[in-house]
Amino acid sequence: MSDKEEMGYEIVEEDDGAEGDWNGETAEGGCDGDCEGCSGSCEGCSGSCEGCSGSCSQQDLRAQAHPMSHVKRVIGVVSGKGGVGKSLVTSLLAIEMRKKGLKTAILDGDLTGPSIPRIFGIHEKAAGNAFGILPSESAAGTKIMSVNLILDNETDAVIWRGPVVAGVVKQFWSDVQWGDVDVMLVDMPPGTGDVPLTVFQSLHVDGVVVATSPQQLVGLVVEKAVNMAEMMQIPVLGFVENMSVFKCPQCGAVHEIYGPGATDALAARHAGRPVCKLPIDPAFARASDSGAIESLDCHELDPLLDAIAKL
Ligand code: ADP
């Protein structure tokens, strides 16, 4: 039995999609008896929705893992904005951990911008059996689940409301037979909205890696994602400043294309977690676009691998 199963997850029914207050308390501060979306801060609650008297203090919103999944560690890769290289960082971490002999998996939680299957060169649809969905597997053996593995066409748009998106991410945890996994990386939806909040609450995330880029503006926004993780008491394991510099292949000169990065200062404000820096490298873009990411070596992320190993 895995750590997670021993902890005993509670299945939470899906949201009906209605907009509104995610906190189940009434205006008077008491519980409205509807545990859906409850903050778990009402007085005297057992934390179990069953037989709820309507005044909660704790509510476990975590989704139950598939009985055939034994996932030891779940690491979220977060960013404040899209396009900063979150999926690249997720992929490189999985690749380097796999090279160390760990059983790795990626849950692509970025449903509106799913890029993990393409980065790993996977185009076939996910298979299933009587027990649920089977993850696809990369050439090197990383298990992958993404909405693009179940859509008819890779280019089909996911035009779903937040609760539906969050529900699908939860299903990727509950309905997929992940088998034995040492480290699962979750490519989290960018930002601090409803979907990342639900994902944080639904999956037992052991720690987060923060992907950012050097621009001051991106640093400002990514700090919100860091603060969100900290408010939810999820340890921040470290930062990746992606596209940090560009090294000229002709003369070797190093250029700060986006100016001096703000990530060191950000990390210093958050317990001095390690900052790894990835350069702008056309080889990353080429390998991602052609599905050949597993041909790359990337030692810049080693401090993060150490942080994950210590969990
Ligand atoms: P996100 O997941 O944050 O939206 P991606 O990882 O999908 O971002 O990266 C966006 C694009 O930028 C991709 O085409 C990717 O190949 C490219 N890219 C990311 N990081 C680098 C880098 N360091 N050097 C070159 N291209 C990069």
Residues whose N, C-alpha, C, O or C-beta is under 5 A from the ligand:
A	BS01	ADP	K81 G82 G83 V84 G85 K86 S87 L88 S115 M243 L278 P279 I280 D281 P282 F284 A285 S288
